[in-house]
Amino acid sequence: MKYVGLVSSGNGLGHSRRLIHLAMSFQEKGFIPKIFASQKQIKNLRSELDTLRATFNFIEISSYGIDGPVWLENGGLIVKPTTYVINSIQECDLIISDNSIWPIKFNNKFVLFGHFNWLDYWSIRGNHQFPERILEVYKEEVTLFKEIRLWFQFEDFKLKGEFNIKNVIPIKLLKYSSDLFFPHKMDEKSAWIAQGTTGLDENINIDFIDDSSLKFFHRETYMLVNSLEKPLVIIGRPGLGTIRDCLAAGIPFIPLQKYLDPELDSNVNNLEKLNLLPLIEVNQFNLSQHLKDLNLHKELGELWSENWQNSSQDCSDLRDQILSYS
């Protein structure tokens, strides 16, 4: 039996969520997956795993290298991996790391996975805000990045930056086994506010929306798995996990505004390129008018469903790609 380690960035749920579905495809090939994730991610994944009746060996990790804005907001703590974490990574026959670079320090049978890496993110946003202790780790990861030989990158939502490698393999967004549990019936009088699980956008509110015809609920898109009905539209933080779920469910997503964040800005720009957003940029001042146009969102929902057919692939396809290149 071979071990595959799937290492998640701790910045949000989407990083670990796509890894558990990829891990299931490796299980089908006889691999034993080890999923390295934060305590919060593991907790939030339980409901979906119960629905799928899937079990994994989870190994709780902290931020051992450069991570995202949640990590920096919480003080940018960097600790050394425990001996158990290091040994667990070293015994894997393959490491697939979502955004994070630090695991290659302990296992060079390593592939990068995702639509960007944190070095690119911080090179765009500016690493001048790092204290000296973090800047040293950043410089170390710049060196480690040069050792990466393969990067499987979502082509439709890739963040363009200065850190790149020769062997970038373009891939599509992943279909999840739990997509089968998404509701088909639509509640045309409801809209969801999806703030994401990072805790960075708790200021998203609906106080300014003047529309009594819709009921608003604060719900994340991974909750679609156990919902009886889907909303007419979802509004909020344009993380890739949220966008992927909306595409898979055929629900139009509206980002309230562009954020001062390289990843989220890039995601919105890519949605615009795919013609998946209303023609007029939506913000808190004109959102009410958009929400009153019921037919607009039905038409957009059809566009999102149609796009999903061309912008997605099975996890088993990606698994086979990774194994053939590795």
C-alpha positions, -999 to 999 in steps of 0.1 A, spaced: 0 0 0 12 35 -8 6 66 13 -4 100 -3 -2 131 19 -26 159 11 -16 191 29 -40 220 32 -34 257 37 -51 268 68 -66 300 54 -101 287 46 -123 257 42 -120 254 4 -84 243 6 -90 212 27 -124 205 12 -111 199 -23 -84 177 -9 -108 153 8 -125 147 -25 -92 142 -43 -83 119 -14 -113 97 -21 -102 92 -56 -68 80 -44 -85 56 -20 -102 40 -50 -68 32 -64 -57 16 -32 -37 45 -17 -40 54 20 -45 92 22 -33 113 51 -49 147 52 -30 174 70 -54 202 80 -62 226 108 -85 218 137 -111 242 124 -111 227 89 -114 192 102 -144 202 124 -161 219 94 -156 189 71 -173 164 94 -208 169 82 -199 164 45 -178 134 53 -207 119 73 -230 124 43 -205 106 21 -197 80 47 -160 87 42 -133 83 68 -97 96 67 -66 98 88 -65 135 97 -34 150 110 -38 183 127 -13 209 116 -5 246 124 11 273 102 46 260 97 54 284 68 40 313 49 2 312 48 -26 335 40 -43 367 54 -61 348 82 -27 336 94 -12 371 93 -43 386 110 -38 362 139 -2 373 144 17 354 117 27 326 141 52 302 127 61 271 147 82 241 139 64 210 129 62 183 155 83 151 150 50 133 144 40 157 116 75 155 100 76 117 102 41 115 87 51 136 58 83 118 52 67 84 50 43 95 22 51 82 -13 36 115 -27 28 149 -12 1 171 -27 1 205 -12 -27 231 -17 -10 265 -18 16 258 8 53 252 1 68 243 34 61 204 31 87 201 4 113 207 30 105 173 44 95 154 13 107 162 -22 81 138 -38 60 169 -39 34 185 -63 18 219 -58 -20 222 -62 -44 251 -65 -49 283 -84 -21 302 -67 6 300 -41 12 322 -11 45 336 -24 26 351 -54 -1 364 -31 23 382 -8 45 394 -37 14 412 -51 -1 423 -18 33 433 -4 54 414 20 68 447 35 42 442 63 61 411 75 82 414 106 118 403 102 111 368 117 85 361 90 106 377 62 133 351 69 108 323 64 95 340 33 130 341 18 135 304 28 103 294 9 115 314 -22 145 290 -22 123 260 -16 99 270 -44 127 264 -69 127 228 -60 91 223 -71 88 203 -103 51 201 -109 22 224 -103 -14 214 -111 -31 248 -114 -68 256 -120 -66 274 -154 -98 294 -153 -90 310 -119 -52 311 -118 -36 341 -100 -8 354 -122 23 362 -103 61 362 -105 66 328 -89 62 301 -115 78 269 -127 82 253 -161 58 223 -155 25 240 -148 -3 215 -157 -36 233 -164 -66 216 -147 -103 222 -144 -123 228 -112 -131 196 -94 -164 178 -93 -172 166 -58 -190 134 -48 -212 154 -26 -225 175 -55 -250 146 -60 -266 158 -27 -271 194 -38 -308 203 -39 -325 207 -73 -356 226 -60 -352 263 -59 -366 287 -33 -372 318 -55 -377 340 -24 -344 333 -7 -309 345 -10 -278 334 9 -251 356 23 -218 336 22 -191 353 41 -167 324 39 -151 306 68 -120 328 71 -136 353 95 -121 381 75 -154 394 61 -177 395 90 -187 430 80 -208 417 51 -244 426 60 -278 431 44 -289 462 63 -287 483 31 -308 460 9 -342 474 2 -360 443 -10 -389 428 10 -395 401 -16 -364 381 -6 -355 363 26 -318 364 35 -299 337 53 -263 337 64 -252 303 51 -220 290 35 -222 271 2 -209 238 16 -242 237 35 -260 230 2 -251 194 7 -277 190 35 -303 216 22 -337 208 9 -338 238 -14 -313 261 -31 -315 299 -30 -322 321 -60 -288 338 -57 -258 338 -34 -240 370 -24 -207 375 -6 -170 368 -5 -157 355 -38 -135 327 -26 -129 299 -51 -147 273 -29 -179 294 -29 -176 300 -66 -171 263 -74 -201 253 -53 -223 279 -71 -212 267 -105 -218 230 -95 -253 239 -82 -262 263 -110 -267 292 -86 -255 326 -97 -231 342 -73 -227 380 -69 -197 395 -52 -208 427 -35 -176 445 -45 -140 440 -54 -119 435 -24 -84 449 -17 -71 413 -19 -51 398 -48 -68 364 -48 -104 377 -45 -98 404 -71 -84 378 -94 -114 355 -89 -139 383 -97 -119 393 -128 -120 357 -140 -158 355 -134 -161 386 -156 -140 370 -183 -163 340 -182 -193 363 -186 -208 350 -154 -215 383 -137 -242 409 -143 -232 435 -169 -232 463 -143 -207 459 -115 -227 452 -83 -220 471 -51 -240 479 -20 -256 508 -37 -272 490 -67 -276 455 -53 -313 460 -44 -322 467 -80 -303 436 -92 -320 414 -67 -355 425 -78 -349 412 -113 -359 376 -109 -355 367 -145 -319 380 -145 -309 354 -119 -327 326 -136 -308 334 -168 -276 337 -149 -282 304 -132 -285 287 -165 -252 303 -176 -235 291 -144 -248 255 -151 -237 256 -187 -202 269 -177 -198 241 -152 -199 215 -179 -168 230 -196 -149 242 -165 -150 210 -144 -134 176 -143 -137 144 -122 -113 140 -93 -103 106 -108 -91 124 -139 -69 147 -118 -56 117 -98 -46 99 -130 -29 131 -143 -9 135 -110 1 98 -110 12 99 -147 33 130 -142 47 119 -109 
